[in-house]
Amino acid sequence: MKIRTVIFLLLISAGSSLSAQNFDPAAVEKIERTLSSDAMQGRATFTPGIEKAADYIGTQFRQAGLKTLDGGSSYRQPFTMLATKPVSASAIIDGQTLSADHVVVVSASPQIKIDDHSGFEKAYIRAGAAFGPEVLRYIKAKKNTLVLVDSSFARSFPRLARFTRQQFKSDNTIVFLLTSADPATYSITAEQEVTERTLANVVGILPGNSKKNEYVIFSGHYDHLGIGKPDDKGDSIYNGANDDASGTTAVIMLARYFAKKKNNARTLVFATFTAEEIGEFGSEYFSNQFDPSKVMAMFNIEMIGTESKWGTNSAYITGYERTDMGKILEKNLKGSGFSFHPDPYPRENLFYRSDNATLAKQGVPAHTISTSKMDSEKYYHTAGDEMSTLDMKNMAAIIRSIAISSKSIVDGKDTPSRVDTQQLR
């Protein structure tokens, strides 16, 4: 064997070893174990557990050498939300009175009084619709709206009250009525207590070397459901190991990797969001701080701890057909043994159900990478979503593949096409 060939092979071996070391499953496990531990109490928004998680993520960003978003001392990106507590509600439709539990109001006002002369748009959540996404769609639209929810959602409707307790300050009011009627006349009154509360995303920056004003975002949400009713094993902590401590772990690992390399042309933003589980409020606030024309790509990472439907060394990309970003990632992964696939669950509308949605709606090639089997993910939103159910080796391989696949975008050599905002939904 020629000496030149031997040297070449040694260089490849050294590079492979370094790459493997950067994405060591043991390092992945250490972060994942901390974030999904009982000490974090399920990381519910507005709890001591999520504060502890935010401190931990900030420490990891500092140790990686990231800069803060605003040049200050904290990696937290604080913002305020309104917390509402219903006091009373009543509705009369076509002369018939509805009980208070058939009325949910989303408003920043302590006192609400509307009728059919108030100029509200009328909308519908009909039987068979995707209840959660439809509710979120009307809330995000920020229009004065009366939403008539079909009575077939009677079991889901109580969750709506819990889901809408937190909101951004807004001049608009959305009223949800549980009824199969389509009233010609209505009169609705409600009273609620309204308080402001502060919460925070955790964000770190790695400035670009030659294209500082072009941004590539790596993100995941770090909140989960907190403490609930005990399951049949007596476990009441919803640890959220897969959802989404796995994505947050990926963001931290990617921050370490790129901070060591220090050769990124574009500025890299590493963001972990709060309040995803109650309406994607953290990512909405974060995304609206950017000029979307300067965001070249967003890699949102959501639930990568379990195997995809294709097995190990694979994941899917939501909204794959919306831009050519997936094709770029595939090109960069050629020969790696890892494969990305289009989202196999189009009926779930996942492209607009995760933290990539706000920027995607503004035309940014912002996609979510996931392995979650949406039709059979056994521990989704249960107390059983614990680290013991995850595959650390496969998770490390996914994170490594995200790093490799993003290379030409991070280097400024490839720029994905934009989402056609005329074809949203």
C-alpha positions as MATLAB code, in Angstrom:
seq = 'MKIRTVIFLLLISAGSSLSAQNFDPAAVEKIERTLSSDAMQGRATFTPGIEKAADYIGTQFRQAGLKTLDGGSSYRQPFTMLATKPVSASAIIDGQTLSADHVVVVSASPQIKIDDHSGFEKAYIRAGAAFGPEVLRYIKAKKNTLVLVDSSFARSFPRLARFTRQQFKSDNTIVFLLTSADPATYSITAEQEVTERTLANVVGILPGNSKKNEYVIFSGHYDHLGIGKPDDKGDSIYNGANDDASGTTAVIMLARYFAKKKNNARTLVFATFTAEEIGEFGSEYFSNQFDPSKVMAMFNIEMIGTESKWGTNSAYITGYERTDMGKILEKNLKGSGFSFHPDPYPRENLFYRSDNATLAKQGVPAHTISTSKMDSEKYYHTAGDEMSTLDMKNMAAIIRSIAISSKSIVDGKDTPSRVDTQQLR';
ca = [
       0.000    0.000    0.000;
       1.353    3.417   -0.902;
       2.304    5.786    1.900;
      -0.015    8.468    0.482;
      -2.966    6.058    0.645;
      -2.115    5.084    4.225;
      -2.032    8.734    5.271;
      -5.365    9.339    3.540;
      -7.006    6.440    5.356;
      -5.590    7.573    8.665;
      -7.041   11.027    8.116;
     -10.449    9.532    7.360;
     -10.206    7.373   10.466;
      -9.253   10.355   12.616;
     -12.136   12.380   11.193;
     -14.594    9.575   11.826;
     -13.338    9.180   15.374;
     -13.690   12.902   16.038;
     -17.197   12.912   14.597;
     -18.197    9.947   16.710;
     -16.729   11.588   19.791;
     -18.714   14.784   19.107;
     -21.938   12.772   19.103;
     -21.118   10.151   21.700;
     -24.305    8.391   22.902;
     -22.993    8.698   26.467;
     -22.897   12.493   26.134;
     -26.385   12.476   24.636;
     -27.603   10.292   27.496;
     -26.175   12.594   30.166;
     -28.120   15.603   28.872;
     -31.284   13.621   28.211;
     -31.178   12.030   31.656;
     -30.928   15.422   33.337;
     -33.718   17.084   31.365;
     -36.149   14.191   31.792;
     -35.382   13.460   35.433;
     -38.025   13.592   38.140;
     -36.167   16.592   39.566;
     -37.484   18.662   36.621;
     -41.068   17.779   37.661;
     -42.216   17.407   34.072;
     -41.125   20.939   33.061;
     -44.623   22.427   32.941;
     -44.860   26.114   32.083;
     -44.855   28.443   35.110;
     -43.425   25.832   37.514;
     -40.156   25.544   39.471;
     -39.316   22.508   37.325;
     -39.183   24.445   34.081;
     -37.116   27.161   35.760;
     -34.602   24.506   36.759;
     -34.535   23.194   33.178;
     -33.969   26.716   31.815;
     -31.020   27.204   34.180;
     -29.519   23.911   33.057;
     -29.851   24.741   29.349;
     -28.340   28.182   29.912;
     -25.367   26.599   31.689;
     -24.855   24.225   28.761;
     -24.899   27.110   26.294;
     -22.391   29.034   28.404;
     -20.061   26.042   28.626;
     -20.298   25.589   24.857;
     -19.148   29.182   24.389;
     -22.290   30.626   22.824;
     -23.090   34.315   23.019;
     -26.372   35.577   24.426;
     -29.089   36.873   22.153;
     -28.922   40.490   23.333;
     -25.309   40.640   24.499;
     -26.338   40.513   28.145;
     -25.475   37.999   30.827;
     -28.486   35.705   30.466;
     -29.454   33.237   27.772;
     -33.093   33.698   28.674;
     -35.402   35.477   26.251;
     -38.187   36.682   28.558;
     -41.677   37.652   27.452;
     -45.020   38.095   29.134;
     -48.296   36.295   28.724;
     -51.708   36.709   30.220;
     -53.071   34.090   32.560;
     -56.860   34.053   32.803;
     -59.162   32.463   35.343;
     -62.869   32.243   34.443;
     -65.289   33.682   36.997;
     -68.613   33.397   35.189;
     -70.038   32.916   31.694;
     -73.430   32.736   30.066;
     -74.754   32.459   26.529;
     -78.192   32.772   24.998;
     -78.595   31.534   21.416;
     -81.890   31.971   19.586;
     -83.561   32.476   22.966;
     -82.123   29.293   24.494;
     -79.685   29.457   27.428;
     -76.455   27.426   27.313;
     -74.793   26.287   30.542;
     -71.544   27.988   31.506;
     -69.478   24.886   30.725;
     -70.502   25.259   27.062;
     -68.711   28.623   26.830;
     -64.975   29.324   26.605;
     -63.668   32.834   26.011;
     -60.202   33.822   24.808;
     -59.762   37.493   25.604;
     -57.497   39.908   27.459;
     -60.502   41.748   28.891;
     -61.835   41.102   32.400;
     -65.390   41.749   31.170;
     -66.737   40.435   27.869;
     -70.133   41.171   26.396;
     -70.994   40.476   22.756;
     -74.063   39.758   20.638;
     -74.983   39.203   17.018;
     -74.594   42.951   16.353;
     -70.954   43.049   17.559;
     -69.490   42.323   14.136;
     -67.895   38.994   15.056;
     -67.038   36.518   12.321;
     -68.805   33.183   12.653;
     -66.716   30.014   12.285;
     -67.224   26.299   12.823;
     -65.434   23.245   14.168;
     -67.555   20.542   12.613;
     -67.858   16.881   13.540;
     -64.827   14.880   12.405;
     -62.453   17.873   12.336;
     -59.044   17.821   14.054;
     -60.149   19.531   17.257;
     -56.833   20.766   18.692;
     -55.368   22.158   15.442;
     -58.672   23.862   14.593;
     -58.844   25.534   18.008;
     -55.271   26.747   17.654;
     -55.947   28.038   14.142;
     -58.753   30.313   15.321;
     -56.755   31.538   18.301;
     -53.740   32.350   16.137;
     -55.894   34.190   13.585;
     -56.413   36.975   16.144;
     -59.808   38.036   14.822;
     -63.013   38.687   16.731;
     -64.664   35.330   16.148;
     -67.569   33.262   17.399;
     -66.545   29.616   16.944;
     -69.369   27.075   17.038;
     -67.996   23.730   18.200;
     -70.065   20.696   17.260;
     -71.552   18.830   20.216;
     -69.677   15.692   19.169;
     -66.652   17.311   20.864;
     -68.366   17.355   24.271;
     -65.618   15.208   25.821;
     -62.829   17.360   24.363;
     -64.396   20.734   25.128;
     -63.392   20.854   28.836;
     -59.745   20.616   27.721;
     -60.275   23.786   25.736;
     -60.730   25.795   28.919;
     -57.371   24.577   30.239;
     -55.711   25.060   26.854;
     -56.740   28.721   26.626;
     -55.796   29.914   30.105;
     -52.592   31.460   28.764;
     -52.484   33.900   25.853;
     -50.653   36.877   24.431;
     -52.073   40.324   25.085;
     -54.479   41.056   22.233;
     -57.365   43.356   21.377;
     -59.313   40.476   19.882;
     -61.833   38.119   21.468;
     -62.598   34.550   20.422;
     -65.640   32.830   21.895;
     -66.070   29.062   21.619;
     -69.593   27.671   22.054;
     -70.294   23.963   22.327;
     -73.464   23.548   20.279;
     -74.724   21.889   17.136;
     -76.976   24.886   16.425;
     -76.136   27.732   14.060;
     -77.792   30.635   15.867;
     -79.145   33.677   14.103;
     -79.139   35.628   17.355;
     -76.889   35.338   20.387;
     -75.858   37.170   23.520;
     -72.731   36.176   25.460;
     -71.297   37.605   28.658;
     -68.263   36.508   30.628;
     -66.110   37.656   33.519;
     -62.553   36.531   34.242;
     -59.501   37.374   36.346;
     -56.521   38.445   34.212;
     -52.901   38.576   35.372;
     -49.572   39.002   33.553;
     -46.914   36.315   33.928;
     -43.341   36.107   32.681;
     -41.734   33.104   31.031;
     -38.672   32.615   28.846;
     -37.134   30.829   25.916;
     -33.447   29.934   26.266;
     -31.390   31.095   23.282;
     -27.681   31.106   22.369;
     -25.875   32.585   19.359;
     -22.802   31.555   17.378;
     -21.948   34.542   15.127;
     -21.190   33.820   11.496;
     -17.743   34.376   10.015;
     -18.680   35.878    6.657;
     -22.489   36.059    6.518;
     -23.343   37.380    9.966;
     -26.726   38.756    8.920;
     -27.979   35.444    7.585;
     -29.390   33.070   10.193;
     -29.766   29.325   10.527;
     -31.848   28.200   13.498;
     -31.662   24.911   15.415;
     -34.526   24.548   17.867;
     -36.682   22.360   20.095;
     -39.098   22.972   22.972;
     -38.095   22.243   26.559;
     -41.482   22.467   28.269;
     -43.778   19.515   28.881;
     -46.918   18.656   30.870;
     -45.701   18.648   34.471;
     -47.392   16.563   37.163;
     -50.774   14.923   36.572;
     -52.922   12.063   37.783;
     -50.952    8.948   38.766;
     -50.961    6.128   36.241;
     -51.513    2.459   37.142;
     -47.921    2.336   38.422;
     -48.419    5.338   40.688;
     -46.258    7.598   38.509;
     -47.614   11.160   38.300;
     -44.632   12.928   36.669;
     -44.890   13.410   32.928;
     -41.152   13.484   32.252;
     -41.378   14.245   28.528;
     -38.192   12.369   27.688;
     -39.090   12.098   24.028;
     -41.419   15.123   23.966;
     -39.271   17.121   23.793;
     -36.239   16.631   26.020;
     -34.888   14.687   23.042;
     -35.102   17.744   20.781;
     -33.597   20.003   23.443;
     -30.763   17.513   23.923;
     -30.130   17.665   20.180;
     -29.952   21.469   20.249;
     -27.378   21.391   23.067;
     -25.277   18.748   21.290;
     -25.386   20.715   18.026;
     -24.386   23.887   19.870;
     -21.331   22.105   21.277;
     -20.416   20.695   17.876;
     -20.596   23.927   15.884;
     -19.020   25.999   18.669;
     -15.977   23.711   18.552;
     -15.707   23.958   14.780;
     -16.086   27.767   14.669;
     -16.194   27.772   10.875;
     -19.850   28.619   10.272;
     -20.313   31.276    7.601;
     -23.852   32.074    8.688;
     -24.898   33.013   12.211;
     -26.294   30.027   14.062;
     -29.106   30.417   16.569;
     -29.747   27.666   19.111;
     -33.200   28.087   20.621;
     -35.150   26.074   23.167;
     -38.757   27.148   23.485;
     -41.186   27.286   26.354;
     -44.997   27.044   26.216;
     -45.190   24.736   23.195;
     -47.567   22.412   24.983;
     -50.049   25.211   25.689;
     -50.053   26.733   22.206;
     -46.523   27.229   20.796;
     -46.291   30.654   22.425;
     -42.531   30.556   22.999;
     -41.659   29.893   19.367;
     -44.222   32.441   18.193;
     -42.633   35.158   20.302;
     -39.105   34.121   19.305;
     -39.871   33.934   15.591;
     -41.479   37.340   15.489;
     -38.212   38.943   16.678;
     -36.541   38.051   13.356;
     -36.771   39.538    9.898;
     -37.897   36.384    8.064;
     -35.975   37.384    4.936;
     -32.743   36.954    6.908;
     -33.566   33.462    8.208;
     -32.151   31.023    5.666;
     -33.355   27.827    7.335;
     -34.820   26.436   10.554;
     -34.152   22.924   11.831;
     -36.798   22.307   14.475;
     -36.269   19.004   16.294;
     -39.233   17.256   17.876;
     -39.346   13.765   19.400;
     -36.326   11.893   17.995;
     -35.844    9.419   20.852;
     -37.652    6.458   19.276;
     -37.216    4.679   15.960;
     -39.113    6.021   12.952;
     -41.442    3.774   10.942;
     -38.419    2.946    8.746;
     -36.313    1.811   11.712;
     -32.987    3.188   12.909;
     -30.835    5.679   10.998;
     -33.855    7.450    9.567;
     -36.173   10.373   10.291;
     -38.789   12.410    8.487;
     -39.135   16.074    7.600;
     -42.488   17.838    7.918;
     -43.534   19.939    4.950;
     -40.917   18.164    2.851;
     -42.618   19.136   -0.414;
     -42.891   22.828    0.533;
     -39.206   23.642   -0.150;
     -36.092   21.943   -1.510;
     -34.435   21.862    1.915;
     -35.004   18.105    2.233;
     -33.224   17.500   -1.061;
     -30.247   19.534    0.143;
     -30.061   17.521    3.349;
     -30.240   14.253    1.404;
     -27.416   15.391   -0.873;
     -25.199   16.165    2.107;
     -25.978   12.759    3.658;
     -25.206   10.733    0.565;
     -23.202    7.637    1.503;
     -23.710    8.147    5.250;
     -26.207    5.318    5.686;
     -28.776    7.724    7.122;
     -31.947    8.715    5.292;
     -34.507   11.496    5.582;
     -38.050   10.909    4.341;
     -41.101   13.056    3.619;
     -43.621   13.241    6.457;
     -45.647    9.991    6.345;
     -48.525   11.479    8.363;
     -49.906   14.267    6.121;
     -53.380   14.066    7.656;
     -51.910   15.198   10.976;
     -50.871   18.548    9.431;
     -47.618   18.406   11.407;
     -45.966   21.168    9.367;
     -48.153   23.713   11.146;
     -48.377   21.974   14.518;
     -44.857   22.495   15.842;
     -42.466   25.322   16.595;
     -41.430   25.803   12.971;
     -44.920   27.047   12.077;
     -44.593   30.803   12.706;
     -41.551   31.223   10.459;
     -42.879   28.762    7.869;
     -46.006   30.892    7.514;
     -43.712   33.824    6.724;
     -41.991   31.926    3.925;
     -38.942   30.639    5.799;
     -37.815   27.077    4.920;
     -38.558   26.035    8.492;
     -39.118   22.328    8.980;
     -39.457   19.902   11.865;
     -37.329   16.756   11.979;
     -38.901   13.860   13.880;
     -39.073   10.101   14.218;
     -42.331    9.996   16.167;
     -44.775    7.380   14.912;
     -47.899    9.488   15.117;
     -50.172    6.501   14.693;
     -48.587    4.315   17.380;
     -46.345    6.291   19.765;
     -47.166    4.364   22.930;
     -45.956    6.841   25.541;
     -46.946   10.128   23.885;
     -48.288   12.520   26.556;
     -48.231    9.870   29.270;
     -46.238    9.396   32.454;
     -44.491    6.559   30.616;
     -42.505    8.954   28.391;
     -39.274    8.282   30.256;
     -35.669    7.956   29.231;
     -35.722    4.165   29.574;
     -37.983    4.015   26.504;
     -35.502    5.853   24.250;
     -32.645    4.636   22.057;
     -29.567    6.743   22.864;
     -27.419    5.273   20.093;
     -29.987    5.991   17.418;
     -30.661    9.414   18.880;
     -26.958   10.259   18.667;
     -26.929    9.100   15.038;
     -29.875   11.379   14.239;
     -28.191   14.405   15.834;
     -24.969   13.668   13.974;
     -26.904   13.404   10.705;
     -28.605   16.749   11.308;
     -25.154   18.298   11.743;
     -23.795   16.686    8.573;
     -26.884   17.425    6.488;
     -26.927   21.079    7.496;
     -23.285   21.675    6.535;
     -23.740   23.355    3.148;
     -26.507   25.575    4.545;
     -24.423   26.534    7.589;
     -21.462   27.202    5.268;
     -23.565   29.506    3.102;
     -23.111   27.358   -0.007;
     -26.759   26.256   -0.225;
     -29.874   28.320    0.421;
     -33.158   26.389    0.507;
     -36.115   27.659   -1.506;
     -38.816   29.560    0.369;
     -42.232   28.338    1.427;
     -44.933   29.578   -0.954;
     -47.118   31.555    1.441;
     -49.913   31.661   -1.169;
     -50.405   27.941   -0.655;
     -50.586   27.878    3.135;
     -52.980   25.223    4.432;
];
